[in-house]
Structure formats: structure tokens, C-alpha cells
Amino acid sequence: MTRTTTLRLGAVTLLALAFLMFWDVSNGDLKLARVMGTPIGFPLRENPFLVHVMHVGARDLSWLLVIGLFIAIRWPVGVLRKLATRERTQLALTVLVSVLAVSLIKHFSHTSCPWDQKEFGGVARYVSHWSWSVRDGGAGGCFPAGHASAAFAYVGGYFVLRRVSDRAALVWLGIAAIAGLALGLAQQLRGAHYMSHTLWTAWICWTVGFAIEVAVTRPNPFLAKGNRSLHASV
């Protein structure tokens, strides 16, 4: 990745972060939750389609795709054939690391889900997920949106695929982003997450993919020094 590209993508990442910060202070989470929830809960919490297809089914499909990506390291198909083995390895690992990063943050989060809030029939009070040391009285472990990472984890594939096809990279990114938003909306309808949880998951997964891409494509200073020494001796 060239320095110009790194700076451009870094700027995009920071702009997305600025948008997230704005959303966090806009009270948009509660406004949306109140559209979908009632004082006695969320009517669509146990909706069969949202539970069995958009939640359980999507999660299982995502893990099958992860397994498929690791298998494709040895036996690639489609556009993956254009990638070198190390690039296919990067793609599979990026997806896995993104999921693990979101899961790790959730493990230490005290933020409870909307359906746990008193306003929607639960027992917890609303506390910003930025108040890390303050417990809201609920079960916690709800920030960021783990389920949305079943799709957003794949956005890092954009960085790998753009080396061989800009079109394939954009299609891959678009599908992952749309699927992630769809899964996030499904959980929002059920009362399982606030919108910020979904948006932060998208940003985390993008940033993980970006960081890995920068790490694997940055010039090796020791190799560069060796090349300079070789040219000097010639």
C-alpha cells in the first residue's frame, strides 16, 4: 500500500470515527429504540424470521464462510484464485481477528441491551457505553454488536482484493456492509442492540482490516537497508 493510499484510507477511517462520535452525543440510540420498543418490551423480540433466519441462520452461515475462507487458502475459487497464498491467508485471518476483537470488547463491556432497560420493561437504566466504570444494573456485555460482526468482519477483505481487482473489492465491501447493516437492523428491531452498537462494530472491523493491511504491506527497513548495501557494493 502506497503512502498516499494509506493516508487517504486513514482519513476515511477518522471521518467515520468523527461521525460515530457525533452519533453518540446526538441521543440517536434512544430515539430509534423508542420507535421500535414499548414500555412492556419489543414486539418483534421473538419474531421467527428475525430469530431463526436473521440471527441464528446468519450466524451459522457466517461461520461456514469463515471455514470456507481457510479452506480456500489451499483450494481457492473464483476471484480468490488471483490472490497469492499469503494474501488468501491474510483475508481469512482478517475476518477471524475482526470477530475476536468485537467479542473481546463485548466481554469487558458493562453496557446492557435495550430490552434490559427500564424504559422498555427491563431493570437497567440507560448509561452511555463510554461510562466504562458505571454499571447500569443489567446483564451488560451488549456493546458493540457481536451479531453484526458476522457480516462486518468481512469488510477487511476489501484491502486484500483491491490488489487484484478494484471492482471485486468494492462489490465485496458493499455486500459485507449491507449485510452488516441488515443484521444490525434486525437486532435493533428485536431490542438486542442500539444503532451505535452496530456502527461501532462496522468501524472496529474496518479498522482491524486496515491495520492488518498496513502491517503486512509496510516496507521492511532491514530489507531496504540490505538492498542499499548491495547496490553500494556493486
ABEGO torsion letter per residue (X at the ends): XBAAAAAAAAAAAAAAAAAAAAAAAAGAAAAAAAAABBAAEBAAAABAAAAAAAAAAAAAAAAAAAAAAAAAAABBBEAAAABBAAAAAAAAAAAAAAAAAAAAAAAABABBBAAABAAAGBABBBBBAABAABBAGBAEGAOBBAAAAAAAAAAAAAAAAAAABAAAAAAAAAAAAAAAAAAAAAAAAAGABBAAAAAAAAAAAAAAAAAAAAAAABBBAAAAAAAAAAAAAX
